[in-house]
Structure formats: C-alpha cells, structure tokens
Amino acid sequence: MEETLQSHKIKPEHLTRKAIVYLRQSSYKQVRENQESQRLQYAMAVRARAYGWRQVDIIDTDLGASASVGSAPREGFDRVISSVARGEVGVVMSREVSRLSRTDKDWCRLLEVCQLFDTIIGDEQQFYDLSEMDDQLILGIKGTLSVVEIRLLRQRLQRGQEAKASRGELFKRLPVGYVRDPLGEIVFHPDQRIREAISLVFKKFRELWTIRQTFQWFRDHDVELPVNAAPGSRIVWQIPTQSFIRDVLKNPFYAGAYVWGRRPVKTVFVDGQQLQKRQAACLTPGQCRVFIPAHHMGYIDWEAYEENQRMIRRNVLNLEGDERLASIRAGQGLLSGLLRCGHCGRKLHVRYWGGQGTNARYLCKGDFDLGGDYCIGFGGGLVDRRISQELLSALSPLGIEASVQAIEELDASEDVRCTALVRRLEQLEYEAQRAFEQYDEVDPRNRLVAGELERRWNVKLDEIEQTKGQLAEQDLNRRTLSDEDKERLIEMGQRFEQVWHSEHCTPEIKKKIFRTAVEEIIVKADSEANTLHFIIHWKGGAHTQIEMERPKSAVEQRTSEDALDIIRKMAPRYGDDQIASVLNRLGYRTGKQKRWNQTRVKTARRNHSIPGQKRAKPDPDILSLSQAAKYCGVSHRTIERLVEAGVLSREQVAPRAPWEIRRSDLDAQPVQDILDRLRQTGKLILERGDLSGQEVLFTEKARS
C-alpha cells in the first residue's frame, strides 16, 4: 500500500478533484445472483479513499445494463464521460478495465477525454497515466483484449447453444403442458386438467376455424387455461388472451416437433445507432435453423398442425390484395380461396359489385399489375350454383351419417365446459385441503400466522362454492336433444339439398362445407366455345370435371336500346307497371333474359337516369281507350271505329302502348252528332247513305 501511495502517477492536482467509482454488470441475472462481484466493485471506493481522495462518487446506475452492440445507451457511463469533460474528476476507478471497455467506441472515447483533462484511470492492481506512452499502450492492449474476450465468450456460448439445439436438447422453458421426466425425456404434464385444457384449444379451433372465435369461446364460457407466469414459477390458471391462443396453435412443439431459431435477431441502424431487433414474424418450421420432427409426443399430429396453419393463413385479412388465400367471411362468393387459374396457376380472388355490393365476380389478375389484362374473369352466381350441385350430389348420400355425427357433437359440446369445471373443482378441493392442513398444524396462539392461513383456507372454500354454483347453473341450462329434435336432424340429413337452399343456411356455413370437402378447383376458359372447364379436386384425392357456358358479362347483359327508348317515351306519363306490360307484349326481355316487372323497370330507369314514377300521373284532359269509352257511354269498338274512320284522333307513344285521346276531341261537334244518332237509332252511322243494314253495337236505350 505504501509503495503504491508513493507512485508518481497520483499528483496533488488529482487529489483536489473527485474520484469516480464505476459499477456495471452484464445482465439483470448477474445483478440478482452474483452478489460477491458487486461487493468487490463497491469496495473500490474504500481503495480510492485510502489513496487520499476525500470526495468519492459511486455511479451504479448501469447495474444490469448490457454494453453489447444493439443494447440501450449506458446512462451511468455517459455521466462518467461528462464529469471528466468538465474537469471535475481526478481518477476513474473500476475493479476491472473490462467493466469500462465492452465496446471499442466507448473505450476510445474515455481514453481520449481522460488524456485531454489529465484524468488517470485505476483498477484493482494499479493506476494508469495517459500522458505516459507505456500506460497508453497497456490500456490499449487491455481494452483490445477485453473486447476480444467478450466476443470469444459470446461465440463459444452461441456455438454451444447451436450444438445442443441440433441434438434437440436446448430448452429455455418448456411450453405449458409439457414437463421433463427423471430421465430427461419430454413428456405430457402429469396433471390431467392441464392436458385436457391444452387439447381443448386444438379441438375448439377445429370447430370454429379462427383464432378469434376460439378465444371468444373461452372468454364467453369462462373456461380457464394454464399459463406459465414466469420461469420457475407454478402454473397459473386464468382466462386466456388471444395472443396465448395464437401462440399455442402456431407452436410446432405441440405437434411433436423441435425447432430452434424461429425468430432470429438482426442488427439494424436507427438514428445512426446500432440496435438488435428480433424478427416480428416467426419463421416456418422448415426455415428454422434446427427442425427435428417427431422429437417427442404431441397433442396433435404433424398433418393436423399443417392444416391448422393453412386455416390461420386463410383467416388473415390482407389489405394489399394478396390472392394466395381467402378467409371465410360473409360474402356471397362461395368459392373464394378455392379457385385456381388453369392458365397461369394463380389463385382467383373475388370482387363484389352491384347495387348492394353482393354480386360476386371471380378474377385472375394475370399481368394486370404490369399494365396488361385479367387472365380470367366471370360472374360468380351461376358458377356457385353449378358447383354447388356437384357438391350436393357428392354429399347428399352422406347426409344421414352427418346428421348422426351432428347429434353426437351437440350432445358432447355441452359436456366440454362441464368437464373443465369439474377439473377445476377437483383442483380447488385439493388446494383447500392443503390450506386446511397448514392451518390445522399452526399454533392457535400465533394469531399473526393462524389468521393469514385461515384467510387462505376461506378463499379456497369460497372459490369451491362459486365453482359448484357454476356447475349447477350449467346443469340447469343444459340443452338436451329430445327424440323429436333427433328425428328432425336425421330428416334434415335426408333433405340435405333443401337445407342447403334454405335461407337459414348462411354463406359462412356453405363456405365451411366447401372447404371441408374440396381441396381446390382448377378453372380454364375456352374463348372460342365461350365455356368454362372446371376440375374439382376433392379431399381424399378424387376428381370431377364439369363444363358449363360462361356467364355473360355486365356489358352483354345490358338492356337493349329499343327497350330503353320505349321507357324514355313512356316514363313522363305512365307508371313502371304499365311500361313493364308494354315491354312484355312487344317481346322485350331484360339484359338477363327475364320478363319485365315494375321493379326491373324502376332499376333500368335508375341505372340510366330516366325520371319517372311508380304509378301513372292522372291527366283529366287525356283519356285512354277504356276511359274514353266510359266517358262517352259506348263500347271500346265504337271508339276504335271512330278512330279508324278518321273522325276521332288519338296518339300512342309506342306500339302496344295505351291510347291517348283528348277530352276536347270527344266533345267536338262531329263526334257528338255521331254519338247522339247512335243513341237514338242504336246504329253507328259514320257517313251518309243507306245504313239500314248497319250492325247494332249495343242494345241499351239511348240517352235522352
């Protein structure tokens, strides 16, 4: 000690300034567990005072903060640099130089600042004066060795992890539902409640098809799942989150596969600073650095896992227009996600159009993104109905079997939550018994302990009562199928086609049936024959080929100009019902070759911006043929004879349209003279001469 105190490196001006003792550990685990190392670092303050420094500052804010590349900035180290730069520091002490020099950049910056402001550096062995060349050389070598040492240690650890992972033996924490037996093998958890809960996640996903719906089922039915709260802690039962359901379904470990490196770490630059960022999306098992199938027992097999992943990818809402997969939603396009172009191999995507936006149209984009045209495009209504007929032909013989299976599933669905509650009750009864045994063994006079143990026992008893109440409510609300209900289900299986076309069979249900039975549908278009050729690939390997006429496009289904011209002429005065009657009598049809009615005329007017009305506007000065006959008190034929003779004029906006006769023309004197003579004689005399053979048009008595 005396020899070191006599060192020429410690000068009086150094002692007039303060000493800084810098502490840092590599990780939070080291701070928590390596207590002896912390004590040795704090002891450097005693060493500084022994050398004569009166003011000693200990900077320990970086305890648990790593100095590796990509880690957060070291706040304590920045305080050391700023204090030295203000000329306040005589010595910077650390038990080892490696505590300061974990990176080349920080080490060089510290040496440069200390040399400029005449600050020495000290460790457990000696002090270093940066104004001396030998000390600069020694510190440079020590800093370089420290950086190399930490990198070598990291490489050794990484290679050791990779070697252990390549054998399938590296586990930081086993997924919930698995434990290691005394021989080190991965086996199912011995707790039956845990095993049934994990299996229930996969079962419900296969029933509901989406992660969101699976999560909502557990939340709505208050079914708890086991969760590893922290490494080394006991399992906690709680209502699962959606992220937990997703992690369980996407983790290949539950399919018996071992993977390592699902989310690799890469170094990125953010605002000029290096940061280590973990990849957000997990790699597929085949892309991971280590992939060992059939490594251990799985809750599901590998084929079921891959099918689950395809279902999850289908349910992703891709707003960027990726046509690879389609999810089951409320749209009317029943074949979305199943059609594949037979020309270019792309998946067809669905677009909706029409007044309500419900008319499906299937499109293969081809080279449209490059400025070209769509490869295939056709309306979905007729195609959906045609493919549905093939589906019904294939499934109708299995309808009764499906009905029996549906009865079994309905009977079993109510037992799922009941089983979960029974397992929870068994667990609570065990925990309550343990709490009672602990309370029973404590000295009653020690109320501080006995009171707490009694409280825990009462809490478990309350939870048991709540669970029993839920079981009672479940039994009370249990839906049991009566014999009549079972007969109805079997009858529905026999009438599967009628059920399919029922309004209660929603598009979502139909899509699920399609995806259950159909693997893929290849479609090709024959432009010359104007036909579509489909190859249906059923689940199981069977194939069906069908051909149908290509549905007409919207341009081909347009209303003819002649029909629109009649609508324009009649719309100002006549109603949509009268216009539809005229169009049908003239033989016109809509663009879809359907008869006209009031609604279709209204739609045509709206699409072509033609003003009109639902019913005809009354005009007292204009009369139809029937109105004119009634006004004059004669038959329709009398008015027609007057028009044919040229005595009475009439107008007609279109052939077969109602006549338009002006009331003033009927009141004209020539017409009234003929009608008066008709009433007197009962004969219609349109010109002079012998009209004794004139046919009597009506037998009523002439009006006076």
Secondary structure, 3 states (H helix, E strand, C coil): CHHHHCCCCCCHHHHHCEEEEEEECCCHHHHHHCHHHHHHHHCHHHHHHHCCCCCEEEEEEECCCCCCCECCCCHHHHHHHHHHHCCCEEEEECCCHHHCCCCHHHHHHHHHHHHHCCCEEECCCCEECCCCHHHHHHHHHHHHHHHHHHHHHHHHHHHHHHHHHHCCCCCCCCCCCEEECCCCCEEECCCHHHHHHHHHHHHHHHHHCCHHHHHHHHHHCCCCEEEECCCCCCEEEECCCHHHHHHHHHCHHHHCCEEECCCCEEEEEECCEEEEEECCCCCCHHHCCEEECCCCCCCCCHHHHHHHHHHHHHCCCCCCCCCCCCCCCCCCCCCCCCEEECCCCCECEEEEECCCCCEEEEEECCCHHHCCCCCEEEEHHHHHHHHHHHHHHHHHHHHHHHHHHHHHHHHHHHHHHHHHHHHHHHHHHHHHHHHHHHHHHCCCCCHHHHHHHHHHHHHHHHHHHHHHHHHHHHHHCCCCCCHHHHHHHHHHHHCHHHHHCCCCCCHHHHHHHHHHHEEEEEEEEECCCCEEEEEEEECCCCEEEEEEECCCCCCCCCCCHHHHHHHHHHCCCCEHHHHHHHHHHCCCCCCCCCCCCHHHHHHHHHHCCCCCECCCCCCCCEECHHHHHHHHCCCHHHHHHHHHCCCCCCECCCCCCCCEEEHHHHCCHHHHHHHHHHHHHCECCCCCCCCCCCCECCCCCCCC
